[in-house]
Amino acid sequence: MFEAIAVKPGGTVRIDIDGAAHEVPMHYSVAAALLASGALACRTTPVSGAQRGPFCMMGVCFDCLVEIDDVPNVQACMTRVHEGMRVRSMAGKARLA
């Protein structure tokens, strides 16, 4: 569905997605990094458990919610990757303490 386009050479950062290390271009959003890693879903819905993944890529739909560096419910499409970032898929609704 999505395809990477050629861009000027630039730096990369190393991030962790669900326990696996990935080297991604530093200009990527977390959603772009998820798609490039082959992940089609980044969360499940709280009611039915249906899988959801990046859809609109512009912050409107909230289907790309993930946990980033221990903070739940972060929009992956609106968050740029950074060195050492830890991204985790979410199951259902996150509980805030």
Secondary structure as UniProt FT lines:
FT   STRAND          12..17
FT   TURN            18..19
FT   STRAND          20..25
FT   TURN            26..27
FT   HELIX           30..36
FT   TURN            37..38
FT   STRAND          43..44
FT   TURN            46..48
FT   STRAND          51..52
FT   TURN            63..64
FT   STRAND          65..68
FT   TURN            69..70
FT   STRAND          71..75
FT   HELIX           76..78
FT   TURN            83..84
FT   STRAND          86..88
FT   STRAND          90..91
//
